[in-house]
């Protein structure tokens, strides 16, 4: 089984402190959210098992037809070999879940990550801040994908392309197995973007969302 990423207490505190530092000078509200994977991708087992068993049948058929096998093989033996290949193919993604990133089409992974991020955006009530200035930084480790979703107050000024530097910083952290550090740097970039676009903290602002890192393995 793939080893889960475990945040140290120090990493959690650093991420939380980065959120607090941002909200000290800006009216923006940041929700950092981490999941080990956005889906279990159960279909991966069927993809591999079908492919492997089909390939095995074709290979055995070709070898038998061209007389390359040093022995005769009966139809029953062919069926057994194909069944064994099917079982191996089915178990492979379960034993090596990180392989699903290469098995499942990228488009489907992106769709699942976005769906999960939208669910987190709603569940964490990122949309309920007074000035609609909530931001979700959603990290899905298995897929190596990051989404930054801003509420309508921020989205009116900060364009989607502006968030790409935030995404890139976290992705580098995921690839280097330093997700906490990547999040801290990404939150710092968010702070610069917010202040650049006039989202400064006012004396009447309150902390509307929890500052801690949300984690789901």
C-alpha positions in Angstrom: 0.0 0.0 0.0 1.2 3.5 -0.7 2.4 5.4 2.3 0.1 8.2 3.4 1.5 11.7 3.8 1.6 12.6 7.5 1.8 16.3 8.4 4.0 17.0 11.5 2.6 19.2 14.2 5.2 21.7 13.2 3.9 21.8 9.6 0.3 22.1 10.8 1.3 25.1 13.0 3.3 26.7 10.2 0.3 26.5 7.8 -2.0 27.9 10.4 0.4 30.7 11.2 0.7 31.6 7.5 -3.1 31.8 7.4 -3.2 34.1 10.5 -0.4 36.3 9.0 -2.5 36.7 5.9 -5.6 37.6 7.7 -3.8 40.1 9.9 -3.3 42.4 7.0 -6.0 41.3 4.5 -9.8 40.8 4.7 -9.4 37.6 2.8 -10.2 34.2 4.5 -8.0 31.2 3.5 -9.1 27.5 3.9 -6.2 25.1 3.2 -7.6 21.6 2.5 -5.7 18.4 1.9 -6.9 15.0 0.8 -4.9 11.9 0.1 -7.0 11.2 -3.0 -10.2 12.7 -4.5 -11.6 9.3 -5.3 -10.9 5.6 -4.8 -11.0 5.1 -8.6 -12.5 1.6 -8.3 -12.7 1.3 -12.1 -8.9 1.1 -12.3 -9.0 -2.5 -11.2 -11.4 -3.4 -14.0 -9.3 -1.4 -16.6 -6.1 -3.3 -15.7 -7.7 -6.7 -15.3 -9.5 -6.5 -18.7 -6.4 -5.3 -20.4 -4.1 -7.9 -18.9 -6.4 -10.8 -19.4 -7.1 -9.8 -23.0 -3.4 -9.4 -23.7 -2.8 -12.8 -22.2 -5.4 -14.4 -24.4 -4.0 -12.8 -27.5 -0.4 -13.7 -26.6 -1.2 -17.3 -25.9 -3.3 -17.5 -29.1 -0.4 -16.1 -31.2 2.2 -18.4 -29.6 0.0 -21.5 -30.1 -0.9 -20.6 -33.7 2.8 -20.0 -34.6 3.9 -23.2 -32.8 6.3 -21.2 -30.6 5.2 -22.9 -27.4 7.3 -26.1 -26.6 4.1 -27.8 -25.4 0.4 -28.0 -26.3 -2.1 -26.0 -24.2 -5.7 -27.0 -23.8 -8.6 -24.5 -23.9 -9.1 -25.1 -20.2 -5.5 -24.2 -19.5 -5.9 -21.1 -21.6 -9.0 -20.1 -19.5 -7.1 -20.7 -16.3 -4.1 -18.5 -17.4 -6.5 -15.8 -18.5 -8.4 -15.9 -15.2 -5.1 -15.7 -13.2 -4.1 -12.7 -15.4 -7.5 -11.1 -14.6 -7.1 -11.6 -10.9 -3.6 -10.1 -11.0 -4.8 -7.2 -13.0 -7.6 -6.6 -10.6 -5.4 -6.6 -7.5 -2.6 -4.5 -8.9 -4.2 -1.1 -8.4 -5.4 -2.2 -4.9 -1.8 -3.2 -3.9 -0.2 -0.2 -5.6 -2.8 2.6 -5.4 -0.3 5.3 -6.6 -0.4 3.5 -10.0 -4.0 4.8 -10.4 -2.5 8.1 -11.4 -1.2 6.5 -14.6 -4.1 4.2 -15.2 -7.1 6.7 -14.9 -7.3 9.3 -17.7 -6.1 12.7 -16.6 -9.4 14.3 -17.7 -11.3 12.0 -15.3 -8.9 12.7 -12.5 -9.3 16.4 -13.0 -13.1 16.1 -13.0 -13.0 14.1 -9.7 -10.6 16.6 -8.1 -12.8 19.5 -9.1 -15.9 17.8 -7.8 -14.3 17.1 -4.4 -12.9 20.6 -4.2 -16.4 22.1 -4.8 -17.8 19.9 -2.1 -15.1 21.1 0.3 -15.9 24.7 -0.7 -19.5 24.2 0.3 -18.9 22.1 3.4 -16.4 24.5 4.8 -18.7 27.4 4.0 -16.0 29.4 2.2 -18.9 31.3 0.5 -20.3 32.6 3.8 -17.8 35.4 4.6 -19.3 38.9 4.9 -17.5 40.3 1.9 -17.4 37.1 -0.1 -13.6 37.0 0.2 -13.1 33.3 1.0 -10.4 31.3 -0.7 -10.0 27.5 -0.8 -6.6 26.0 -1.5 -7.4 22.3 -2.3 -4.7 19.8 -2.5 -5.2 16.2 -3.8 -2.0 14.4 -3.3 -2.4 11.2 -5.3 -3.4 13.1 -8.5 -0.7 15.8 -7.9 -3.4 18.3 -8.5 -4.2 21.6 -6.7 -7.2 23.9 -7.2 -7.6 27.4 -5.9 -11.3 28.5 -5.6 -12.1 32.1 -4.8 -15.5 33.4 -3.8 -17.2 36.0 -6.0 -15.8 39.0 -4.1 -12.2 38.0 -4.9 -12.9 36.5 -8.3 -14.1 39.9 -9.6 -10.6 41.2 -9.3 -8.2 38.2 -9.1 -8.3 36.3 -12.4 -8.0 32.5 -12.7 -4.6 32.9 -14.3 -3.4 34.9 -11.3 -3.9 31.8 -9.1 -1.6 29.7 -11.2 1.5 30.8 -9.2 -0.3 29.6 -6.1 -1.1 26.2 -7.7 2.5 25.8 -9.0 4.0 26.4 -5.5 1.8 23.7 -3.9 2.4 21.2 -6.7 6.2 21.6 -6.3 5.7 20.8 -2.6 3.6 17.7 -3.4 6.3 16.4 -5.8 9.0 17.1 -3.3 7.0 15.5 -0.4 7.1 18.8 1.4 3.4 19.7 1.2 3.4 21.8 4.3 6.2 24.0 3.0 4.4 24.3 -0.3 1.2 25.4 1.4 3.0 28.1 3.5 4.6 29.6 0.4 1.3 29.4 -1.5 -0.5 31.2 1.2 2.2 33.9 1.2 1.5 34.4 -2.6 -2.2 34.6 -1.9 -1.5 37.4 0.6 0.5 39.4 -2.0 -2.3 39.0 -4.5 -5.0 40.1 -2.1 -3.1 43.2 -1.0 -2.2 44.0 -4.6 -5.9 44.0 -5.5 -7.0 46.1 -2.5 -8.3 43.5 -0.1 -6.8 45.0 3.0 -8.0 44.3 6.5 -10.4 46.8 8.1 -10.8 47.5 11.8 -14.3 45.9 11.7 -13.1 42.6 10.2 -13.4 39.4 12.2 -12.0 36.0 11.7 -14.9 34.2 10.1 -13.3 30.8 9.2 -11.1 28.5 11.2 -7.4 29.0 10.4 -6.3 25.4 10.7 -5.4 22.9 8.0 -8.1 20.5 7.0 -6.9 17.0 6.4 -8.6 14.0 5.0 -6.6 10.8 4.1 
